[in-house]
Amino acid sequence: MPIFEFLCDHCGETFEELVRSADAIDGLTCPTCKSESIRKKISLFASRKAGGVALGSGAFSTQTSAGSSCKTST
């Protein structure tokens, strides 16, 4: 069940809501003013960082360790 971020067009409040399906968005109201005039925001996703470099599944690092068998030509 994804958590979506919404923006209320009436009061400008930004809030998050756990939504079970796309149809569950219908009928949501702003928790501050109870307005039904809300829209889903385009949200950024979280990622893990390792050594200052964001890594996700299938990601790789271009840095080699001192004991690496990989050689680069210069």
Secondary structure, 3 states (H helix, E strand, C coil): CCEEEEEECCCCCEEEEECCCHHHHCCCCCCCCCCCCEEECCCCCCCEEECCEEECCCCCCCCCCCCCCCCCCC
